[in-house]
Amino acid sequence: MATQLQRASNATTTPSFDASFRQSLADLLAWRRDVRRFLADPVDPAVIDELLDLACLAPSVGNSQPWRFVSVESPERRTEIRANFEDCNAKALGGYAGEKAAIYAGLKLSGLAEAPVQLAVFADEETEAGAGLGRQTMPETLRYSAALAVHTLWLAARAQGLGVGWVSILDPARVSGTLETPAGWSLVAYLCLGYPVEEHVDPELQRFGWQARDAACRRVLVR
Ligand SMILES: Cc1cc2nc3c(=O)[nH]c(=O)nc-3n(C[C@H](O)[C@H](O)[C@H](O)COP(=O)(O)O)c2cc1C
């Protein structure tokens, strides 16, 4: 059976995105959450394959498609990643004091122990794809492009009922060592994926009193 992507790519007429689709898209954006509580239920590898296909539709500087995925499956490497997180998290906690430290200590900041699927996403900073278009002035656009692949995957996963949690409390050089990735790849995201224990529309960090929505994000300076 054709995948959703194959059906989309083989369509001969321009799709019409009607009001009902727009509402569903708004629902998807509003209900995409960073998840860190996962069920142990396995995820069909075909679903992950499809998510990766969809992530590859993300925009990229010069069409360079610099995202590189590593599926972290070895228990030993997962244990090393967890130790990396625990060290970095303890260090981060040490940087807070008082009430902020107490809240930080109570937050669950990764699902590394439970998530059935773990994907590290890198940007290949040495790719020749795109022939440098757009990145001679802003080399960081390669990483931005990889971040967009992450977001695309995140939304596609949510549409399948899967949760994604982005872990950045990691020493990136240590992650690269653990995963033995090529020298030119820089870590953009370490993702935990799986079916979520719970669904809620409000972000976890808002729920637990760390950070509510910030009105500054919606302000527009007019010049
Ligand atoms: C670049 C990036 C790095 C993040 N790193 C972490 C992390 O290490 N641990 C964590 O619990 N959440 C992490 N998050 C998730 C954010 O905390 C979360 O997206 C934010 O609180 C908003 O919640 P929402 O994604 O549910 O809207 C990260 C998110 C982004 C975009």
The ligand as a MOL file (V3000), in Angstrom:
LIG
                    3D

  0  0  0     0  0            999 V3000
M  V30 BEGIN CTAB
M  V30 COUNTS 31 33 0 0 0
M  V30 BEGIN ATOM
M  V30 1 C 15.8430 23.2990 21.0330 0
M  V30 2 C 15.0380 22.6570 22.1260 0
M  V30 3 C 15.6740 21.9850 23.1550 0
M  V30 4 C 14.9290 21.4080 24.1880 0
M  V30 5 N 15.5570 20.7060 25.1890 0
M  V30 6 C 14.8170 20.1550 26.1840 0
M  V30 7 C 15.4140 19.3830 27.2290 0
M  V30 8 O 16.6110 19.1410 27.2650 0
M  V30 9 N 14.6190 18.8840 28.1820 0
M  V30 10 C 13.2810 19.1060 28.2000 0
M  V30 11 O 12.5970 18.6290 29.0940 0
M  V30 12 N 12.6760 19.8170 27.2140 0
M  V30 13 C 13.4300 20.3100 26.2110 0
M  V30 14 N 12.8100 20.9770 25.2010 0
M  V30 15 C 11.3450 21.0780 25.2120 0
M  V30 16 C 10.9180 22.4330 25.6980 0
M  V30 17 O 11.1020 22.5330 27.0780 0
M  V30 18 C 9.4650 22.6100 25.3000 0
M  V30 19 O 9.3850 22.6010 23.8980 0
M  V30 20 C 8.8900 23.9030 25.8370 0
M  V30 21 O 8.7890 23.8710 27.2190 0
M  V30 22 C 7.5110 24.2070 25.2570 0
M  V30 23 O 6.6660 23.0970 25.4780 0
M  V30 24 P 5.9260 22.3940 24.2600 0
M  V30 25 O 6.9940 21.8350 23.3400 0
M  V30 26 O 5.1220 21.2970 24.8800 0
M  V30 27 O 5.1380 23.4480 23.5640 0
M  V30 28 C 13.5310 21.5280 24.1720 0
M  V30 29 C 12.8950 22.1920 23.1150 0
M  V30 30 C 13.6340 22.7540 22.0990 0
M  V30 31 C 12.9300 23.4480 20.9590 0
M  V30 END ATOM
M  V30 BEGIN BOND
M  V30 1 1 1 2
M  V30 2 1 2 3
M  V30 3 2 2 30
M  V30 4 2 3 4
M  V30 5 1 4 5
M  V30 6 1 4 28
M  V30 7 2 5 6
M  V30 8 1 6 7
M  V30 9 1 6 13
M  V30 10 2 7 8
M  V30 11 1 7 9
M  V30 12 1 9 10
M  V30 13 2 10 11
M  V30 14 1 10 12
M  V30 15 2 12 13
M  V30 16 1 13 14
M  V30 17 1 14 15
M  V30 18 1 14 28
M  V30 19 1 15 16
M  V30 20 1 16 17
M  V30 21 1 16 18
M  V30 22 1 18 19
M  V30 23 1 18 20
M  V30 24 1 20 21
M  V30 25 1 20 22
M  V30 26 1 22 23
M  V30 27 1 23 24
M  V30 28 2 24 25
M  V30 29 1 24 26
M  V30 30 1 24 27
M  V30 31 2 28 29
M  V30 32 1 29 30
M  V30 33 1 30 31
M  V30 END BOND
M  V30 END CTAB
M  END
